[in-house]
């Protein structure tokens, strides 16, 4: 993300912020034990777009005066949210039996599920410890609430695996919980720590939640349509693990007769190529993509007025990138 | 534990405290989702001796005047520590491929590893959220440090599986991290929240850490010698999973020639009966038991002077029970 930031007067602030976040992240995970240290270095290689820390920083800058700096708490919250995200990646890769992440091997593939379970726990624990270092109990409370919601979303998703009756409303509730709330919290807390008015903080939360939802739909599409070399992680996991994603749900709800049967058979047989053909034919892939774009448009329309020069354009650009990405 | 409390003037306070802790614990985990709710109810059945909450309460009472009540923070910390403990049980059962816990089925056995990973995460997250509700950032910071240490202990133990060169010093360092620090924190925070002087708080931390260490040695012995019906959980897991425990380490260090070969062969073959015979013959089981007893004696000698009538005797009794238990 950093190298691909749009041309903006805020680019130096964002780059400097992301470097501070990376330093805090790495220092928090330092361990005297070589076995632990090595695992943490491996996980640091998963760091890619840094979408969530970028959103904390940009949301924070959006509500400051030109020339003003962010607070130290912004960096801590950004690093905490990224660490929570990393923990979910490590544990999700166990749930998905994934072997590739960021073009490298996953921890579960490389070192076994046991080590991946404990490394994820170590990341969660360190995230909460890091957050506590800010000394503001309201941050712990809010992020604890966010991770409770996130785990509930994952548990509900697990309980509905291989359930072909999963409907759109439940899908969006699962996505809100497992993905959107954390992205929402990044925007919310960035703005709140910068002293934004309550109404703007709430609007930034909604902006982030919408981005997170669109991000997840794009992830579903990449898992269905992308190739591993470009996406950089194991794909086809949703079908393999019986997770019904938006294009499949839209197809099942909108087709009847042979068209529906073709997709259901492909899901049962875990036949990705046949599933793609059926979903393309019914327009369900295009419909899911359109839904993601319309959620991003809704997010952009709901953006509150920001105070810093260049911030509004940057937030709009970041929103567009969520659905334009191919990895 | 509650029904088996020694006769003490403090019994009513402890029972009332444990009931408050159980209520806080259950209320924290309540979920609108039946799938999540059902899993939490299952985990609540794991609640047994409640050693850690009991230690928070007794350590707290120890530094109050007769007739005084504990603070609300005591209950929150006690419930938080029990929830952290439950999370480690759920994840440990994955690491150990255990099928039985508290005479019931484990979550991983009943619902698969994926659900057990996420349920453990949900418990960790809720533990931190609950702790944040006390509004005291120093509690979050301390318990975050404790869980960091705990996960490091587990990661180091995992990295040394099947390593027959594991020595006593490393064994005790692993045990300190994965078990003793949490029991230590229960005693430390109980005393600190009651306003105990710093020196006494430190002494209570050491008391708890020693109890935790002796507790782990007793757990090792039960895994090696106990039967599943009495212990109430899967046994023989240490040998199965290549975890060298104290009796094995003492045997390997103290024997030479055929006696050593017999144990090493039994470990390689995962032959529990042959291993028990070898360790009995060399006196290593008795030596490990004696070590646990001597650590408990050390804990008792280091107890600080307490202010409340009956507290000292109760702490001494709780210490003795750690090594007397058969489950």
Interface residues (C-beta under 8 A of the other chain):
Chain A: X31 X33 X35 X36 X39 X87 X91 X94 X95 X113 X114 X115 X117 X118 X119 X120 X121 X122 X124 X125 X126 X128 X129 X130 X131 X132 X133 X134 X135 X136 X137 X140 X141 X144 X145 X147 X148 X150 X151 X152 X154 X155 X156 X158 X159
Chain B: X31 X33 X35 X36 X39 X87 X91 X94 X95 X113 X114 X115 X117 X118 X119 X120 X121 X122 X124 X125 X126 X128 X129 X130 X131 X132 X133 X135 X136 X137 X140 X141 X144 X145 X147 X148 X150 X151 X152 X154 X155 X156 X158 X159
